[in-house]
Amino acid sequence: MHYGLFINIYLCAVKYNFIRMVEFIGTNAGLVWSALSEGGKQSVKEVRKATKIKEKDLYAAFGWLAKEGKLSFEEADDELFVRLV
């Protein structure tokens, strides 16, 4: 049996899924950026409503933009606000 072939197929599948996830997060980051560009500083709830992105995916998009130095966060009245830098 050729286990090397199965390992290569598995690794290709893992890489393909990773690439799809990175593209998905990047697309969501673009939606978040657009919402903040148009609406200015917003609460997380407002961004979620404007983009219609699921909460877990929204935080991944925030992470993407924060890593690029494009977001600023502040907390007020137990609510998290986000804006472009």
HUFEN-V592090 format. One record per residue. N is the residue number from 1. SS is DSSP state (A for helix, B for strand, O for the rest). PHI is phi in degrees with one decimal (999 if undefined). NEAR is the number of other ideal C-beta (glycine too) atoms within 12 Angstrom. Layout:
N_SS_PHI_NEAR, N_SS_PHI_NEAR
This chain:
1_O_999_6, 2_O_-99.0_8, 3_A_-68.3_9, 4_A_-59.2_10, 5_A_-63.7_11, 6_A_-64.9_12, 7_A_-64.6_13, 8_A_-62.3_13, 9_A_-62.3_14, 10_A_-61.3_14, 11_A_-64.3_14, 12_A_-64.7_14, 13_A_-64.5_14, 14_A_-62.9_14, 15_A_-62.9_14, 16_A_-60.8_14, 17_A_-64.8_14, 18_A_-62.5_14, 19_A_-63.1_14, 20_A_-61.9_14, 21_A_-67.1_17, 22_A_-62.2_17, 23_A_-63.2_15, 24_A_-62.2_21, 25_A_-65.1_28, 26_A_-62.6_22, 27_A_-62.8_20, 28_A_-64.1_31, 29_A_-61.2_32, 30_A_-64.4_21, 31_A_-64.2_28, 32_A_-63.6_39, 33_A_-58.3_30, 34_A_-62.0_20, 35_A_-62.5_32, 36_A_-73.1_32, 37_A_-65.0_22, 38_A_-80.0_16, 39_A_-105.8_20, 40_O_70.5_16, 41_O_-58.8_23, 42_B_-142.1_31, 43_B_-74.8_25, 44_A_-58.7_30, 45_A_-60.3_17, 46_A_-66.8_22, 47_A_-64.8_39, 48_A_-62.3_25, 49_A_-66.5_15, 50_A_-69.4_23, 51_A_-97.9_30, 52_O_60.1_14, 53_O_-93.2_29, 54_O_-59.8_15, 55_A_-55.5_18, 56_A_-63.6_14, 57_A_-75.2_24, 58_A_-63.9_33, 59_A_-67.9_24, 60_A_-65.3_24, 61_A_-65.9_36, 62_A_-58.7_36, 63_A_-60.2_21, 64_A_-58.3_28, 65_A_-68.9_32, 66_A_-65.7_21, 67_A_-61.0_14, 68_O_-81.3_18, 69_O_73.7_10, 70_O_-102.5_22, 71_B_-123.0_31, 72_B_-127.6_19, 73_B_-117.4_24, 74_B_-147.7_16, 75_B_-113.3_12, 76_B_-145.5_12, 77_O_52.9_8, 78_O_59.7_9, 79_B_-129.4_16, 80_B_-93.7_24, 81_B_-113.5_24, 82_B_-130.7_37, 83_B_-151.0_26, 84_B_-76.5_26, 85_O_-94.5_16
